[in-house]
Amino acid sequence: GMSVRRVANVSSSLVLLFHVSAFALLVYTVHWQFGLKAPGPRDSPKPVGGHLIFLTVDGLVLVCVYFALALMADVFPRTWLSTLRDAVFFLVLPFALIIAILFWGLYMADPHFLFPTGPQAGSRTALFWEMVYVEHGGTAVLCLVEMVLYSHRTSDTKSTVFRTLGTGSLYLAWNAVARYVNGWWPYPFQRHMTLWHHILFDTIALGIAVAVALGCVYVNQRLWRSITKKKA
């Protein structure tokens, strides 16, 4: 079977505790996220696709799925489960990082790109901000900690590129379908973009996603090569 290496002095019990805690936090956030009204233009009906038209929510759900797999692999160590866990990990990690980079980059440029002004602004609670931090940064932090705790088996460069491009393109297609069906783009900043702006933005976003995915694979390999040498 596949052996999974862990950082020296990190016990399997501590790793299991991390997985349980991360999964509990993510399930809690998913529960509250889907309990809220899906945002959209004022007075618009409930959008087709609901919360899942947003990349941040899709990313949150996928990271939650990953930690469910990690928990299952802890309790039921099987080669196929470990293989699936690692494949999902290198799928969700780049997008968790992309979500954090895009969100906080846009937020620092102008918060109104993401949070329209109006009466709603005054009703944002501590729970709202907890979800913002978990969805737009917390998922990335959890995945980065996971990369340090576990040596994940990586794919070759071509597979990584095609997997990332495929996943990103699927979301962009889903995003366009949501725009066609609902009559408005999911994110406020998209509603001020021309067709060429969308093409340029999507192309750059896909390029960044591929670069980040390859970077994650590289860092994982270098990190664990270094740790293996130190142990030797």
N, C-alpha and C positions, 0 to 999 in steps of 0.2 A: 504494500500500500504506500501511499504518499506520506512521507514524513514531513511534518511542519515544524520549522525551526522558530524558536522564540528568543527574544533578547535575553542575555544572561541575567540571572537573578530575578527574572519575572516568572512567577509560578503560574501554573495552569489555573489555579483557583483565582488569582488576581486577574488574569485575562478573562476568565468566565464572569467575574464580577463586573469588569469593564463592559463586556458585551451585554450583560443583563441591564446595567445602568443606562447604557446608550440606547438600547432597544426600548426600555421603559420611557425614556425622555422623548424618543421619536414617536412612539405610539401615542403618548399624551399630546404631543404637538399636532399629529395627524388628526386625532379625535377632535381637538378644538378647531383646527383649520376647517374641517369639513362641516363643523357645526355652525360656521358663520355663513352669512349671505355672500355668494360669489360676487366680488367687486366688478363694476362695469360703469359705463356712463349713467348719469343720474336718470332715474325713472325707466331704465331699460329692464326688460324682463329677465328672468333667470337665464343665463347663457347656456346654450347647448355645449355640453362638455363640462359645465360647472367649473370647479376649481382646477380641474386637470387641463385647462387650456393654458395654464401658467407654468412656465419652465421650473420656477422655484418649487411649486407644489409637486410636480412630477419628480424633481430631484429629491425632495423630501421623502416621497413614497419609495423611490428606488433605493435610497440609503437605508430606509427602514427595512426593506426586503433584504438588503445585504446583511444587516445585523441579525435578522431572523435566520438567514443561512449560516452565519458565523456561529450563532448559538446552537443550531442543529449540528454543525460540524464538531462543536465542543462536546456535545452530549453523545452523538452517534458518529464517531470517526469512520468515515467511508471515503474511499478514493474518489468516487464519482461526485460526492458531496463537496469534497475539498476542491476538486476541479471546477465545479460550478461556482462555488464561493469565490475562487480567485478570478474567474472570468467576469463575474458580476462586479467584483471590486474594481478592476481596471476599466470597467465601463462607467461606474458611478463616481469614482474619484475625480477624473478630469472635469466632469460636469458640475460636481460640487464646488470645485475650485473656480470654474468659469462663472458660475452663478455668483459666487462671492466677489470675484473681480469685477464683473459687469455691474452688479448691484451697487457696491460701495463706490465704484468709479463714477457711475451716474449720480449717485446720491451726493457725492462730494462736489460734482460739477453743478448740480442744481436739484435739491430734494423734490421740487415740483415735477420733475420728469417722472417720478415714481409715485408720489403722493399728491394728488390734486388738492388744491386749496378749497375751502368751503366749510360748511357746518360740520362735516364729518371729522375734520381735523381735531376738533375739541373733544371728541368722544373716544379717542384712542387710549386704551387702557394699558396697564402693565402687562396683561396677557397678550395684547396685540404686539407689544414690543418684544416680548419673549419669543413669540412666533417669528418676528422679523429677524431676530438675532440667530435663532436656531436654523431657520430656513436659508438665510443668506450669509452664513459664516460658520455656524455651529456644526452643520453637516460636514463641511470641509475640515474643520478641526478634528472631529471624530474620526474621519477617514485618514487623516495624517497620523494621528495617534495609532490607529490600527496598522498603518504601514510600518511603523516603528516596532510594534509588538509582534507582528507576524511576518514571516518571509513568504510572500505570495508568489506562486509560479506565474511567470510572465509569458506573453505570446510574442511571436516574431513581429518585426516592424510592419510588414505588409498587413498582417491580421489586425494589428493595433490601429493602423490608419483606416482600413476599410470598416472596422467595427465602429470607430468614432465617427467617421463620415456618415455611415449608415444610420446610426442613432440620431446624430444631429440633423440629418436631412429628414428623417421621419418626424422629428418634432417640428421642424420648419414647415413641412407639408401639413401637419396637424394644425399648426398655427394659422396657416393660410385658409384651411377648411373652416376653422372657427371664425375667421374674419368674414368669409363668404356667407356662412350660415347665420351668424349673429348680426352682421352688418357693421361691426366695429372691431378694431384690433384689441387684443387683450391688454397690452401695456399702453399707458397714456402717451409715452414718447413716440410710439409707433404711429399714432394718429396724426402726427405732424410730418410724416415722412412721405416722400414721393416714391414711385415705383423704383427709380434708380437708387434712391437712398436705401430702400429695403434690400435690393440686390447687393449693393456695396456692403451694407451692415451684415447681412447674412453670410456673405463670402468671407469677410474678415472674421466673423464669429466662428465659422467652421474652421478656418485656418488656425485661429488661436486654440480652438478645441483640440485639433490634431497635434499642435505643438505641445500643448499642456499634457496630452495623453502620452506622447513619446517621452516628454520630460519626466513624467511620473514613473514610467517603466525604467528609464535610465537611473533615476535616483534610487528606486527600489533595488535595482541590481547592484549599484555602487555601495549602497548602505549595507546590504547583506553580505557583499563580498568583503567589505571592511570588517564587519563583525565576525565573519568566519575566520579571517586572518588573525584577528585579535585572540579569538578562542584557541586557535591552533598554536 
